[in-house]
C-alpha cells in the first residue's frame, strides 16, 4: 500500500551508519539524529568538538545513533559505559536515560537511568550488568518521561567492545501473492489491492517496496525487537466478515500475534503464532482465521476500530506483512452451497462435527504445509471426526460429495 503516515516514514528511515565506540564527536559521522523534536548538532567547546542535544519537550524525545560495529555488552567485566554531560541551564529534574537497541545474543534492548545537576561538566558511569548481548544502536533520552527541556552537551562515550554486526537478514524475493477476494466482500487494513481507510497508526513500522520493476508493491516491515505496529479506523461493524486474513514473510521470527481491538470498552483479542499455528520461514505464508475464533474469545465485531501486530515482550524477529483484511466471502470450492454444510464447533478441541444435505464420501485434514494428516471414508451426511490428537493450530478440511469438493478451515485448540 502507499505510505501509511509520516510517522512511519520517519521511523523507517535509516539514520545512516556512524562511527563505533568510543564516540568523541570529532568525526561528522558521529552526529546523532534527534526524534520527537530533539535537535542534535556538533559544536566547538573551546577546541573540543561535542554533541549539543536540545531537548524536544516531549516525554520520550531522543538522540539516536546507529553504530558501524555493534557494541558488545556481554562481558560483565567490561560493560560499564562512561560519558560526559553538561546541562546548559540545569533547571530540569535532571532525570535521563541511556538505552541500547538491536540486541543480538541477549535482550533486544537494555537501558539505565541517570541524573544530572548543575551546569558543569559531569562524568556519568553506568554499569549495565550481566546477561546482555551486543547492540547496534545507542539512544539518549533527555529529561526522560517528562516534558521538561534543556540544552545538553555530551562527549566521550566509552566502554564495551566493538564487534562485527551480524550479516543482514534475508529479504523476500518478491511481493506477497495478489489476493483474489472480491473487493465488495473486503474491509481492508493494509493492501495494494483494496482501499485502506486508516486514520492513524501507532508503533514502529516501515513500508518496503518489493516490486523489482517500476511498479510499487509495498509490504509492512516490522522489527519486533524494537516495537509492534498497529493502525486505527472509524469504528466499523465487521459482523458480516467470516474471516480475517494476512500474509507474512520472515526468516527469523519465533513469535508474533495479530490483535483485533474492539471499542467501548477497548478490548484486545489475539491470534498468536506459534501457539495457534507454526511459523513458516523464508516464504510468503497466508493465514486465514475464522472470525469465530475471535468472537469466541469475546471480541465484539460491531465496534472494531483497531488492529495491531505485536509480541508479549521485545523479541528479535523481523516480519513483512501484506494483504491484511476482513472478508465476508466464504473460502469454499465452486458449486457447493455453503449453507448445506455445517461444521462445528470451530475452534475445536476433541471432536469436529459435520452435518450436510449431501452425502459426504471422504474427508481429509491437511496442515498448513498442505500435507494430508488424516483421511476418513464417510458415506454419510452427519458425522464427527476425532481431532484430539492434533497439535494446536490452523488446518484445512476437504469434503468430497458426489459431484462437489468443499474446503473449510478450522482451528484446533
C-alpha positions, -999 to 999 in steps of 0.1 A, spaced: 0 0 0 10 36 -2 29 52 28 8 48 59 17 80 78 46 105 80 53 89 114 62 56 97 83 73 71 103 90 98 107 59 118 115 37 88 143 59 75 178 46 82 197 70 103 229 63 85 258 43 98 282 60 121 314 55 139 319 30 167 326 34 204 344 54 217 325 84 204 341 118 208 322 137 180 354 147 163 340 130 131 308 143 114 297 106 112 293 107 150 264 131 147 233 117 164 198 122 150 170 138 170 135 125 173 102 139 187 115 175 184 150 168 198 177 186 178 214 175 177 244 193 163 282 191 167 296 223 183 330 235 193 337 237 231 370 256 233 386 234 206 368 202 216 340 190 194 310 179 214 274 170 206 248 196 215 214 180 223 185 204 226 155 186 242 122 185 223 100 189 253 83 156 247 80 126 271 104 104 251 124 128 229 157 112 219 191 115 202 199 82 184 229 68 166 233 36 145 267 20 150 290 8 123 301 -20 146 279 -35 173 287 -26 209 293 -58 229 279 -56 265 281 -94 271 313 -92 292 302 -82 327 338 -71 334 338 -46 305 303 -32 300 304 -1 321 296 28 298 310 63 307 304 96 291 305 133 300 275 156 300 269 193 307 234 209 312 231 245 299 205 257 324 203 229 350 167 238 358 150 205 350 147 174 372 178 160 356 163 126 351 176 110 319 181 75 303 207 57 282 194 28 261 209 3 236 187 -13 209 191 -40 182 203 -66 206 219 -99 194 227 -128 217 208 -112 246 178 -90 254 167 -69 224 171 -37 244 188 -26 276 186 7 294 197 25 326 186 58 341 210 85 352 208 120 367 225 154 362 226 185 383 240 220 379 256 234 348 292 220 348 307 190 330 300 158 349 310 122 342 283 95 342 292 59 347 266 32 341 272 -5 348 250 -25 325 253 -58 344 253 -94 333 233 -114 307 235 -90 278 244 -92 241 257 -68 216 238 -38 203 236 -18 171 220 15 183 226 39 212 196 61 223 199 90 246 167 103 263 169 139 275 146 146 305 131 111 303 94 107 308 86 143 314 80 175 293 109 194 307 136 206 283 172 219 284 202 220 262 229 194 269 265 190 257 277 154 257 310 138 248 334 109 252 311 79 252 333 48 260 331 12 273 322 -22 260 339 -38 230 332 -34 193 322 -65 174 312 -70 138 274 -67 133 255 -99 122 251 -104 85 219 -88 71 188 -109 72 174 -124 41 146 -105 24 116 -116 4 124 -123 -33 92 -107 -43 59 -93 -31 31 -113 -14 6 -131 -37 -21 -109 -51 -53 -116 -31 -83 -128 -51 -112 -120 -26 -139 -99 -43 -134 -63 -32 -171 -60 -23 -165 -86 4 -134 -69 19 -127 -44 47 -90 -37 42 -64 -29 68 -33 -30 46 -30 -40 9 -22 -27 -26 -53 -45 -39 -80 -28 -17 -87 7 -4 -74 14 30 -92 38 53 -69 40 83 -69 73 103 -38 69 124 -10 45 132 10 36 163 42 17 170 71 14 146 70 1 110 81 10 75 68 4 40 92 -16 18 86 -18 -20 91 -54 -30 84 -49 -67 116 -53 -86 103 -34 -116 89 2 -120 57 -6 -101 51 -3 -64 40 -33 -42 47 -24 -6 48 -47 24 48 -35 60 81 -44 77 82 -47 115 112 -54 138 96 -69 170 129 -63 188 120 -26 186 82 -24 187 50 -37 172 27 -17 149 -10 -10 146 -35 13 130 -68 28 139 -101 33 119 -135 48 122 -154 23 144 -167 -3 120 -192 -32 122 -175 -62 107 -202 -87 118 -206 -99 83 -170 -110 80 -163 -147 80 -125 -145 81 -96 -122 88 -66 -127 66 -29 -117 63 2 -128 45 36 -128 62 73 -134 54 100 -139 79 134 -155 82 139 -153 119 107 -146 139 98 -170 167 66 -154 178 41 -127 170 3 -121 171 -25 -104 153 -47 -84 177 -82 -73 168 -93 -45 191 -130 -36 197 -142 -3 213 -165 7 241 -148 -7 261 -114 -11 244 -106 -48 244 -78 -68 226 -80 -103 213 -50 -121 199 -43 -149 174 -7 -158 183 19 -178 164 33 -204 171 7 -212 197 -21 -214 172 -1 -224 142 36 -230 133 56 -201 119 69 -209 84 102 -193 74 116 -179 42 84 -180 21 52 -160 19 26 -176 41 -11 -169 41 -30 -170 74 -68 -171 73 -86 -171 106 -123 -177 111 -139 -148 128 -155 -172 152 -120 -177 167 -121 -140 179 -158 -138 188 -154 -169 209 -127 -151 229 -152 -122 234 -143 -99 205 -172 -75 196 -173 -73 158 -198 -44 159 -172 -20 174 -139 -30 157 -117 0 154 -80 -11 156 -56 -39 147 -20 -45 156 8 -70 153 28 -73 185 47 -96 208 44 -101 245 79 -88 252 105 -73 228 118 -103 208 142 -104 179 122 -111 147 117 -91 115 85 -98 97 70 -85 64 31 -82 63 7 -77 35 -29 -82 25 -44 -77 59 -82 -76 56 -116 -89 67 -137 -107 42 -173 -119 41 -165 -143 13 -166 -180 21 -133 -198 14 -151 -227 -2 -149 -245 -36 -172 -239 -65 -207 -251 -69 -212 -263 -33 -238 -245 -14 -221 -235 19 -255 -233 36 -259 -270 30 -229 -279 52 -224 -272 89 -190 -277 107 -189 -271 144 -175 -263 169 -148 -241 154 -123 -238 171 -125 -275 182 -107 -294 209 -116 -331 207 -143 -336 181 -153 -318 149 -189 -323 138 -204 -321 103 -240 -320 90 -247 -318 53 -277 -320 29 -255 -341 6 -237 -374 13 -200 -369 21 -179 -397 8 -145 -387 20 -129 -362 44 -93 -351 45 -75 -329 71 -44 -310 58 -19 -290 78 -6 -255 68 20 -270 45 -7 -288 26 3 -323 39 -26 -347 44 -26 -358 81 -59 -376 83 -82 -393 57 -116 -409 65 -141 -426 43 -176 -414 54 -206 -421 31 -229 -402 54 -243 -367 57 -239 -364 95 -207 -374 113 -178 -365 136 -141 -368 133 -117 -371 163 -92 -341 163 -80 -347 199 -45 -358 187 -38 -328 165 -15 -301 176 -29 -266 182 -31 -246 150 -50 -239 118 -60 -268 95 -78 -273 62 -106 -298 58 -117 -310 23 -150 -329 19 -159 -348 -12 -195 -354 -22 -208 -370 -55 -201 -340 -76 -185 -313 -54 -155 -306 -33 -155 -281 -4 -126 -268 16 -131 -253 50 -107 -240 77 -108 -250 114 -88 -241 144 -76 -268 168 -75 -256 204 
